[in-house]
């Protein structure tokens, strides 16, 4: 058996705790070299370097041929090859791309070398290997052949960004698990469009003509396409006008379709995504917390079992062990209750102190860890310095003995973010002056809060009639501006006094910890600086454009101060707080949306290459005998030439325009015409389904859940800014310790070979159970495989 020194055991425990703080699983090797490499890979420097390389690789699409570096994306009046693009010599971007790929190979090798056998079967690690191989093969093939079709391999770049972000992976996994129900709604939507499209073709094709003189709903495919666009309301009311102006009763057809499709099935799709995605994502979040619990238990077991063996020091009731094992399986499959602590002890026998030992007497079956060992762990633990300071202080103040039991050790790190936040609020300085408490009563009163807001409102109201008057031709100042200026001076002085009183009343630490106070301070400082600038130029004669612009800025700042009234109304405050919280967490959602846009942009650039661009930029393009630029509502008539797939930036803007779905059918019809193949429309329909119907609805579902969570618990959620946003949203603090059962913890620790339990054969019908002495002598242990 491999032996470890004390320092190596402490380092192992430190790595486990760092994994717990980052919600990572125990899927790495525990030899000293692997631990050192693994720990370096978790440093901020390594993560910043990795994401910097990802960013460089992703942004290469902007300067790769065709480059996005041009003033305009409209090349309809530019000769091919003379569009003014900035182009790098061939090989420069490919050299950078190869260096990035080389670093990803090094990262993969390091992860492979430090991973244990269980993680080697991980789908993401295997996908990492496959993507690296495919990327290199296509990259070399493109360099050798120069075939532009091979450049579609660039879609693989998004994988490197996603595979390092655990929240992104959990969101994608939750979306994948929600697909059966989502596809069911999409099938119903497609059938609805098919039935109504067939009906429209039968009813209207022979009796109605559209505005261009063509057959109205002339074919089944055209009928289905027009109704699909109508589902997004992009062509409403244009599509129904030809039928409605002939017979007003035709509106019933479109009324029923819109209510069934747009207001019925589309909202049903949102409800399904909200329900299913929330359930699956909550399971993933619970699994994140269970990782923290298991990692903390692993750290404790490592520090209390230096030999990595669990010694049996008291007799075992093997019948109870067998029953407890069966209960473990039942709890795992949610078919029965969790085992009791006494039954748990039958599976994992925890070392007791010898009865003859002269040391302190501890409860039977309980493990303890010396505080000196915990301090040694904290000394080399990589974590936020604020949290580490709190842990030192907490251990110094609350420790009644020189030891910690297992439960206290886990609780010490389990909810460290919230515990620190509560502790910090209790540490705010308290002034002893007899005058300061009186100031605090004043500045925390609601009337004091409302005075500043009312002054900003009065200033804004007084400004409105001044802005309606024309400025003087010589001075550029409107009549009544002097009164507003004096009011600005008074408001600025009051705001300055207000901030000084707040700092004295609540203390500078509490002041700068409050976002609203910092917002007011920023407005006040900016107002004061602008007023000083205005005063320095008051003697200047004639028209002073700079002073006029500064006066506008002053009044604009006061208007922004009035916006804070939203934080003073309780119901509006919940909305604003939810919105600000979501903005801070939006990088995950935007990351998935960016990856999706990147993939479709690369594919679109290859689908609509130079020949398509030449046709779509032809201002004299015709269909039959009609010039498309003369037909109302076409791509050419609306001058949409800048919406194209000529380069990566233009492709992203075009996809964004399609995501908004306003006039999106105009763009689709133009590229379908230019390509000359009807199946091209599937590219845009798939983008609409994946981006608009699925991803954006997922984002809406998370926004709804976050708002409902904050609305139901207004006061509780006011202090939940610390820690992981998704864990705070989906799990209550008291539920986090219960996210994993004792059986799951023991199985996870056994899989990681941190503890070992006696082997009990529970699958056989016989009761051939070894005795305790036989287990000790033969050291018969099992390590449950994943």
N, C-alpha and C positions, 0 to 999 in steps of 0.2 A: 504493500500500500504506500502511496506517495505521502511523504511527510512534509509539513509546512512549518516554518518558523513563526514566531509570534508576530513579527512585522508583516509577514506575508499574509497571515490570517486577518490581521487588521485591514490590510489593503484590500483583501477580498471582500470583507464586510463593507468597506467604504464604497467599493464599486457597486455592491448590491444596493446600498442606500442611495447612491447617485442614480442607479437605475430606477429605484422607487420614486425619487423626486421627479424624474423625467417620464414616468409611467412606461418604462421599458421592461421587457420580459427577461428572464434568466436564460438566455440562449447564447452564451459565450463560454469559451474554455476558461479554466480557472488556474492554469499554470502561470507562473510569474511573468513570463515573457508575453503571453497572450493578454494577460490583464493589463500590462503596461501599454501594449499597442491599442487595446480596446479603449483604455482610459484616454489615451491621446486622441482617438477618433471621436470622443465625445466632448472635446474641448470646444470653446467658442471659436478659437482660432481656426480649428479644422473645419467647423461648420461654415464659418464665414468664407473660408477659402473654397469649399465645395460649392456653395451657392453662388459665389462670384464666378467660378468657372461655368456653372450652369447658365448664368446670366449672359456671359460672353458668348457661349455656344448658341443660345436662343436668339441673341441680337445679331448674330451673323447673317440672319435672313434679311436684315435691312440693307446690308452692303454687298451681299452676294448678287450676282447678275441674275435678273435685272435689279439694279440698285434702286432704293427708295429715296436717294438723295437728289431731289429735284424740287423746284419751287412749287410746281403744280402737278397734280395727277391726271390732268386733262391733256392728252396727247393727240386729240382729234385733228388739230391744225398743225401738227409737227411732223416733219418728214421722218420716216423710220431711220434709226441710226443717228439722228441729229436732235435728240430730245433733251440734250443738256444734262444728262445724268452723270453723277460722279461714279466712276468705275475704277476699282482697284485692279492691278495687273493679275493675270491668272496665276494662281498658286499661293497668293498671299492669304486669302481666306481659308484655303484648304490646309495651309500649314497651321494656322491657328486652330482649325477644326481638328486636325490630327493630334495636336498637343492636348487639347481638351479631352479627346477620346483616350489618349494615353493615360491621363490622370484618372479617368474613370476606370480604366483597367487596373491601375494601382489600387484604387479604392476597393474594387471588387476583390482583388487578391487579399487585401488586408482583412476585409470582412469575412472572406472564406477561411482564412487562416485562424481567425479568432472565434469562429462560430463552432458550436458543438454539433453533434450528429443530428439532433432534432431539427435545428434551424436549417441544416443543409437541404431539408425537404420543403422548406418554405417556398410558396409560390412566388413571392416577390423576389427572393434571392435567385431562384431559378430563372425567373423572367429577366432579372438583371444580367445574368450570364447570356441568355439568348439574345437580348437586345444588343449587348456589346458585340457579340459575334456577327449578328445580322448587320449592324451599323458598319463594322469594319469591312465586311464583304461587299456591301453596296457602295461604300466609299471608294474602295479600291477599284471596283468595277466601273464606277463613273469616271475615275481618273484615267482608266485605261481606254474607255470607249467614248467618253464625252457625250453620251446619250442623255438628253435632258429628262427623258422619262424616268431614269434611275434616280433623279433628285428627289423623288417622293419619299426616299428614306429619311428625309429630314424631319418627318413627323415623329420619328423615334426620339427626338431630342426632348420632347415633353416628358418622357418617362423618367429621365434623370431628375427632373424637378419634383415629380409627384412621389417617387419612391422613397424620398427622404423625409416626407412629411406624414406623420402618423394620422393627423386629423383628415388630411386629404384622402388617404387610403381608406380610412373608416367611412368617410362619406361615399366614396366610390363603391365600397363593399355594401353599404346600406342601400345605395341606388340599385345595385345589381340584384340584391335580394328582394327589392320592391318591384322588380320588372314584371313578374307574372301578373300581378293585379293591375299594373299600369297598362300592360299590353292588352288585357281584357277590355279596359275602357277604350283604348285606341282601336281595337277591332270593332267595337260597337259604333264608334265614331265613323270609321271607314264604311261600315254597312249603312249607316244613316246617310252618309254623303252619296253612296252608290244608289240607294233607293230613291232619294230625292233627285239625283242627277238623271236617272233613267226616267223618272216621272216628268221632269222638266223637258227632257228631249222629246218625249211623246206628246206633251201638251202644247209646247210653244214652238217647236222647230218649224212647222209648216205654216203657222199663222202669224208669226211675229218676225220682224227684221230689226237688227240692232242699228245704232246710229251710223254705222259705216255701210249699211245696206246688205250686210251678210246675214246668213241664217242665225236666228236667235237660238242659243243652245243647239247648234247645228249638228253636234255629234255627242256621243255618250261621254267620251273623254273630255271634250271641251265643257260639257255640262258639269261633270264632276270637278274639273279644275276651277270653274267659276264659283261653284258652291263651296269648295275648299277655301278659296280666297274670301268668300263671304263669311265663312266661319270666323275668320280673323277680323271681319268688318272693314277690310282694306278697300274693297270695291263697293261698299254701301254708300249711297243708294244707287250708284250708277248701273249696277247689274239688274236692278228690278224696274228701272224707269221705263224701258221699252214695253214691258208687259203691263205695267201699271197705267200708263197713259192710254192704253187701248181699253182696258177694263179694270175698274177700280177693285173689283173682287179678286183680281190676281194677287193682291197684296196678302191675302190669306195664306197663300203658298209660302211666301217668303217669311211671313210672320211666324208661322209654325216652325219652319226650318231654323230660323235664328233662335227661337226659344228652346228648341230641342238641342241644337248643336252648341251655339255660343253660350247661352245662359244655363243650359242644362248639363250637357256632357263635359264641356270645358271646365265648369266649376266642380263637377263630380270628379274629374281627373285631379284637380287640386286637392279635393278632400281625400281621395285615395292616396295620393302622394304624401299628404300631410300625415295621415294615419299610419300607413305602412312604413314610410321612411322614419318617422319618429320612433316607432317600435324597434326597428332594426338598429337605428343609430343609438338608441338608449341602451340596447344590449351591448353595443360596442363600447359605449362610455362606461358601463358597469365593468366590462372586462378590463378597461384601462385602470380603474380603481383597484380591481382584484390584483392586477400586476403590482401595484404599489404595496398592497398587503402582503402578497407572497414574497416580494423582494425584501421587505422589512423583516418578515419571519426568517428568510434565508440569512440575512445579516445576523440576526440574533442567534440562530442555530450555529452559524459559523463561529461566532465568538464564544459560545458555550459548549461546543463540541470540537475541541482542537484536533482530535484524532479523526474527525469525520465519521465516527461510529456512534451509534446509540447503544449504550451498554444496558443490559437487563439486570436490575438490582433488586427486583422483588418478584414474587410469583405472579403468573399470568393466568387469568381465567380464560381458557381457550374457547369455551362455549360463548362467553361474552364477546370475545374477539371475533368469532365467526359471525355472531349476530350483528355486531357493529360494522363488520365489513359489508354484510348484505345491506345494512342501512345506508352505508356510503353509496353503494350502487343505486339504491332507490333515490337517494337525495340527488345524485348526479343526473338521473333521468326524470326528476321532478315527480316521482311516483310515491313519495313517502316523506316523512319528517326527517329532519337532520338528526344525526346521532347526538346523544348527550355527552357532556364533557367526560363523564366516567367511561363511556364507551370509546371515546377518542383515546383515552389513556391506554386502553387495551390494544389499540393498534400501534400507537407510538408511545413506547414506554420512556418516560422522561427520567433522566438520572436523578436520583435522590441523594441526599447526604447520608452517609453511613450513620447508623444509630450510635455506633461507638465513637463517632468523631467528636472531638472536643469543641468543634467550632459551633457557631450559632445554629439554633434549631429553626428550620424553615418548614413551612407546610409541605406535606407529602405530595410528591408529584409536581412540584413547582420549581422552575429554573430561575436563577438570579444572575445578574450581570453587574460586575463592579463598576461604580461610577468612574473610576480612574480609566477603565477601558473605554467607556463612552467618551470621556474627554480626549483620549488618544485618537479615537475615530474622528471626533469633530475637528481636531487640529489639522488633519489632512483632507477633510471632506471639502469637495468643491460645491459650494452653494452660495446663494445670495448672502452677502455680508450682513444684511439686515436680519435674515432668518438665523444666521449663526450667532449673532449677538443675542438674539432672543433666547436661543437654546441654552447658551451659557448662563444667562441670567435666570432662566427658568430652572435649570438644574441646581444652581446655587441657592435659590430661594425656596424651592419646593421639596428638595430632597430631605426626608426625615432620617434616612439611613444611608449607608454607603453603597447600596445596591439598587438595581431596577429589575422588576420582574418583566416577563414577556409582554404582558398587556400594556404596561406603562411605556415600555420601549417602543412598541408599535404606535401607540397614541402620540408619542413624542414627535414623530415625523408624518403621521398619517394625514393630518389636516393642518400642516404647518402654516400654510398661507393664511387661513382664516384665524388661526390662533395668534399669529403675529399681528394681524390687523386689529384684533380685539385688545391685545396687549399694548399696542402702540397708542390706542386711544386712551388707555388708562395712564400712559406715561406723559401726557401733555402737561406742560408746566402750569403750575397754579401760583398766581401772584399773591403776595401777602399784604400788599398795600391796601389801606382802607378805602382808597379812591377807586382802584381798578375794578373791584366787583360791581360798583355802581355803574361804571362805564359799560361793563359787560351786560348788565341788565338793560341798559339803554340800547346798545348796538344789536342785541339779539331780539329786541321787541319787533313785532310785526309792523308797527307804525313806522319805525325807523327804516325798515326795509322798503316800505311803500313810498316814503318821501322822495327818495332818489328816483324811483321809477316814475312818479307823478311829475317831477320836474322835467325828466326827459320827455314825457308825453306832452306837457305844456309847450316845451321848446319845439317839438315836432309839429304840433298844431299851429303854433305861431309862424312856423316856417312855410306852411302850405300857401297862404295868401300871397306871401312875398314871391314865391316861385311862379305864381300865375301872372305876375307883372313883367313887362319887358324891361331889360336892363338899359341904363342910360348909355347913349352912344359914345360919350366921351370918357366916363369913368368906368362903365361896365357894371355899375352897382344898381341893383333894383331898389325901388322905393320901399322904405320900411326895413331895409337891411340893417340900419344902425340899431334899431330896437332889438332885432334878433342878435346882433353882435353883443350888446350889453347883457342880454339874457345868457348868451354863451359864456361870458365871463363869470356871471353869477353861478351858473351851473357847474363850471369847472372848479371854482373855489369850493363849492359845496361838496363836490365829489372828492376833492383832495382832503378836505376835513373829514369826510366820511371814512375814507380809507385809514387815516391816522387813528381815528377813534376805534375802528375795528381791530387794528393791530394791537392797540393798548388793551382792548376789552377781551379779546379771545386769545391773545398771545401770538407771536409771530409764527410758531410752528404750526399751530392749528390753522392760522390764516393761510399759510402757503400750502397747506394740505387740502384746502377747499377749492375746488375748481371755480365756483362762482365768484369767490373773493379774488382769485387770480385774474379772472376775466375782467372784473371791475377795475382792478389795479392796472391792467394793460390799457384799458380804455382811458383811465384817468391820466396815466403817464403820457399817452399819446396826445390827449387833449391839452395838457399843460405845455408840452413841447410846441404844439401848433399855435397856442395862444401867445407864447413868448415870441415865436417867429412873426406873428401878425403885429405884435406891439413894436417890434424892431423896424417895421416898414410903414408905420402909420403916418410918417411925415412925407412919404413919397408922393409927388404930384402926378396927375395924369392917370391913365388906365394901367393898373397893375394886374396883369393876368395871373401872376404867381400868387398874389394875395387873394385874388378871387378863388383860385383853385384850392388854397388852404382853407378859406372860409367854408367852401363846400365840404371839404374833408372833415372840418370840425363838426358841422351839423350831421354829417354822415355817421361820425363816431357816436354822437348823442343818440341818433336813431338806433344804432346797434346796442347801446346801453339799454334802450327801452325794450329790446327783444328779451331781456332777462326777466320780464314779467311772466314769461312762460314757466320759469322755474319757481315762481311764487304761488302759482295756482297748482293745487295738489294734483288734479287730474292731468293737467298738461305736463307737469313735471315727470310723471311716469312715462309719457310718450317721449319726451326729450331725452330722459336718461336711457331708455331702451334704444333710441336712435343712436346716441353717442356710444353706447356699449357695442352695438352692432357695427358701427364704423370701425372701432378698434379691432374687431374680429373679422372684418370683411376680407382680409388678405387671403384667407383660406378659400372663401367662395370665389373671389376674383381669380385666385390661382387656378381653380378648376375651369372657370370660364375662359381664362387666358389659354390654358392648355387645349381646350376644345376649339377655340378660335384659331390657334396656331395650326392645329391639324387640318382643319377645313381650309385655312388660307393656303397652306402648301398644296393640298390636293386641288384647290380651285385654280392656282397658278399653273398647274400642269394640265388641267382640263381645258382651260381657256387661254391657250398659248397665243403665239404671234398671229396665226391665221385667223383665229377668232377675234383678236383685238383689231385686226385690220378691218374686218367686216363691221364690227360694232362701232368703230370710230368713223365709219363712212357716213358723212352727213347727207349723202344723196341715196342712201339705201332705199330699196323699193321692195314691196311685196305685191306681186301681180303687176298691175298698172298704177299702183298708188305709191307715192313717196311717203315713207314712214314719218319723216320730219313734219309733214303737213297734217298728219292724223293726230287729233287731240288726245292727250294722255299717254302717248308712247314715250319710250326711252329717249328717242331722238327729239321729239317735240318738247319734252320737259328739260332738255339739255342736261341729261344725267351722265355725260361722257366721263366725268371724273370718278364715277362709281364703276370700277373695273377691277380686274385681277392682273394688271400689268406688272405690279410689284407687290412685295409683302405688305407694306404699309397701306397701299390702296386696297388690297384684298381684305385686310382687317377692317377698314372703314366700311367697305361694302357689306361685309358680314354683320357689322354692327347695325347698319341701315336695315338689313334684312331682319335682324333680331327685333327691331322696333315694330316691324310689320306694316308700317305705313307705306303704301304704294309698293310693297315688296313684289307683287305680281308683275309690275311693270319691268322690274329688273330681270325677273325670271324669264318672262316672255322674250325680252331682248336677247339674252344669252342663249335661249333655246333656238331662236331664229338664227343667230350668228353661227352656232354650232351645227345647225341643220339636223339635229337628232332629238326626238321627243324625250328620250330617257334622261337627257340632261336635267330636266325638271326634278328628277328624283334627288339629285345632289342638294338642291335648295329645299325640297320638302323634308329630307332627312335632317338638314340643319335646323329647320323650323321645329321638327319633332324633338330632336335631342336637346337643342338649346332652349327654345321657348317653352315647350310643353313639359320638359323633364327638369333640366337644370334650373331654369328660372323659377319653376314651381317649387323645387326643393328649397331654393333660397327664400321664397315667400313663406314656405312652411316653417322654416327656422325663425323667420321674423315673427310670424304669428305665435309660435311657441314661446319665444323670448318675451313678447309683449304680454301674453296671457300669464306667464310665470311671474313677471314683475307686477302685473295688475292685481293678481290674486294675493300677492304677498308684498305689498308696497313697502312696509316698514322693514321687513326682514331683508329684502333684496337691496335695500339702500346701502348695506354694508358688505355686499358680496362682490366687490370689484376685484378682490385679491384671488389668485389662483386661476385654475383652468375654467374658462368661460363655459364650456360645454358640460363639465362636471357640475358646476354650480347650477346650471340650468336644469339638468335632468335628474340630479340626485340630491336629496337632502343630506345635511351634514351627519345626522344620526344614522342614515342608511348606508354610509360609505363603508363602515366596518362590517356591514352585513352583506356586502356585494359578493363575497366568496365564502363558501362553507368550509368547515374545518377539514372535511374530507378532500375538498379541492386543494386546499393549502398543502395538506400532507402529500397528496399525489404529485403536486407540482414540485415540492421539495425532494421527493423521492426520484422524480424524473431527472432533476438536476443533480442528483447524488449528493445532496447536502445533508440529508438524513437517510437512514435505512431502517426499514421496519421488518419484523419477523415475517417470514413467508407462511401464509395460510392458504391452503388449497380449498377454495370455496366453490369450485366448479364440479368437483367430483362428488359422487353420491356417498362415498364412504366417509367415515369420520376419522380418517387417518391423519390426526393432528399431532405434530411432534411435541414432546414435552419441553418445558422451559430449559432444563439442563441440556437436552439434546440441541436446542437452538443455540445455546451459548457455546457448547463444545464444537459443533460443526459450523457455526456462523452461517446458518442458512438464512439468506436475506433475499428480498426481491426489490427490484427497481422497475416500477411500472413504466412501460414504454409509451410514448405518445401515440 
